[in-house]
């Protein structure tokens, strides 16, 4: 099967690409960096290239097409979004960000990997599929749960510009936590997908433990 990964040069993208290639799939990576190898396409991250509208327009009556749209993948590896949030939290800076009313849609990294495998194994799944935990929550509650699990009672609020600085240092996108997203995985639930971590407090407990062990 031919699969296209946007942001495939990042940590999660590389892990996913390696896993899929081992299963015999052909991987095309779309990256904002240089296209320095076969199977890599460059994109500036702003303007749509010809590869964008291609999935829908391609006339493939005998080929099933699935467009995976992922929420923030929470993984304990260093350099990811969860790592940024944990570093803020352990220094007492894990309060609300930009008011905290924006919704956060997220997915545990292990549920993410399992969810990607589902449409590959099921011929009855096609079209857009949201990869997200079934219980998004306001950023205020999101950070409160993380502070509780991390054992840090103090959480100084951060303004948007403070988070932008942290995101710049960590080379991640500010809109991941500044823009409100309330996504539910309707197609996954209809297909009977069972989340190992459907709620954030339980997911945070697992992620904090793995983060403290070095991100495994």
N, C-alpha and C positions, 0 to 999 in steps of 0.2 A: 504494500500500500504506500502511496506517496503522501507525505505529511509536510505541511508548512508550519514552521515555528517562528513567530515574531518574538524578538528579544531572545533568540536562541543561543546567543553567545554569553549570556549571564549564567550565574551558578545553576539556578534551577533549570534553565534551558539546556545547559550542557548535560546535566544529570538525566533529563528527560530524553534528550537526543541520543545519548549513549544507550539508554535502556531500550529505546525504540529500534535503534539500529541493530542491537543484538537480537531483536526479535525478527529481523529481516526486512524492516521497513526502510523506504527511501526518504531521507530527510532533506528538506530545503530550509535553510536558516535565513531569516530576514533580519538585518542588523543595521544600526546606525553607524557602526564602525566600517572600516574598509572591507570590501569584498575580496578577501585574500585567499580564497580557495574554492574548489568546486563545490557546488551546492549551496553557495552563499550569495545572497542578494543584498545590495545596499539600499537603505532607506533613510531619509533625513529625519524621520519621526514627526514631520509636520504635514507635508503634502502627500496626497495619495499617488502612488505609482500605478502602472498598468496591472500590477499583480493584485491590487485591492479588489474592485467590483467583480475579477477572473473566476472565483469560486462559483458565484451565482450565474455568470454569463456562459460558463463553459457548457457546451452541449455534450453531456455524458449520460445518455439515457440508461446505459448499463452499469454506471458507476455511482455508488452512493457518496454523497458529499455531506460532511459534518463540519460545522464552524464552531470551534470551542472558544468560549469567552470566559476568562478566568477572573475571579475576584483576587484580592491580595492573598498571595500564598504565604502563610505563616510557617517559617522554617527556622530552626535554631542555628543554622550555619552562620558564621561570621560574615558581616557585610550586608545582610538582608534587612528587610523592614523590621522583623521581630528583634533582631540584634540592636538596631537603632533604638527601638522602644525600650528594650531591657536596659541599655546603657543610660537612657534618660531616667528610667524608673529608679535604678539603683543609686543614682546621685540625687534623688529627691525631686527630679524634674518631670516625673511621669504624671502630670496633671492633665487637665483638659488642653486641647490644642485648638486655638481660634474659636473659643466658645464651647466647643464640645457637643453641639446639637446635631452636627452632621452625622449621618449614618455610616457605619463601617461594614462593608461586606467583606468577608474573609473566608479562607478555607485552610484547614490543617494540611501540612505538606503530604502526609501519608494518604489522606483522603483525596488529595489532588492527584497523586499518582494512580490511585485506584480508579478514580473517576475518568482519567484519560484512557485507561484500559477498557472501560465499559463499552463505549461505542465501537472500539476496535473488535470486540468480541461479539457484539450484538448487531445483526443485520437489520433489525427493525428500528434502529435509531439513525435519524438523518436530520439535516438542517442545523439551526443554531442550538447550542447546548450551553447553559450557564454552569460553570464550575464554581460553586459557592456553597458555604454551609447554609443550612436552612433557617438559621436564626441570626440575621444581622442585628446590630444594636447601635444606639447612639455612642459616639466616641467618648462621651463622658463616662458612660457605664462600662465601656470597653476598657478604658484605662483604670477605672476603679477596680475592676476584677483583676487586672494584671498586677496592680499594687498589692492587693490582698494576697494573691498567690506568691508574689515575690517577697512578701513580708516587709514592705515599705509603707508605713502609714502616711508619709508626707508625699504630696505631689503638687509641686508648684506649677501653676498654669503656664502654658507657653503661647506666645502670640504667633501669628502666621509667619512673621519675619524671622523669629527665633527658630522655628521649625525649618524654614527655608535654608538657613545657614547650616543646620545639622544635615539636611538632605543634600546640600551641595557638597559638604565634606565627605558624606558617604556615597555620593554619586547615585542618588536615587531620586524619584520624582515626588515633588511636594504634594501634588494633587491626589496621591494615594490615600492620604488621610485628611486633606483639606476639603476635598470635594465630596459632597454627600452621595452615597451610593447605597441603595436598598434593593439588593438583588436576591431573588429566591431561585433555587435550582429546580424549577418545575419539571423539566424533562427528566432529570435524574430521579426525582421522587416518583414520577409516573412509571419509570422503568424498574422501580423497586430497589434502587441503590440504597444501601445501608451505610450511613455515616458512622465511622468510629468515634468521631468528635463533632457532634451536631451543635453543641453549645460552647460558647467561648470560655467560661470558667474551667471546664474540664480540659479543653484544648490547651488553655494557658498553663494548667498544672503540668501537663505532659511536656510542653515546650520549654518551660522554665527549668524543669529537671534535666532535660537533654542539653539545654544551653549551658547549664552549670557543669555538665560533664564534657563540655568542649564542642557541642554542636552535633553530636552523633544521633 
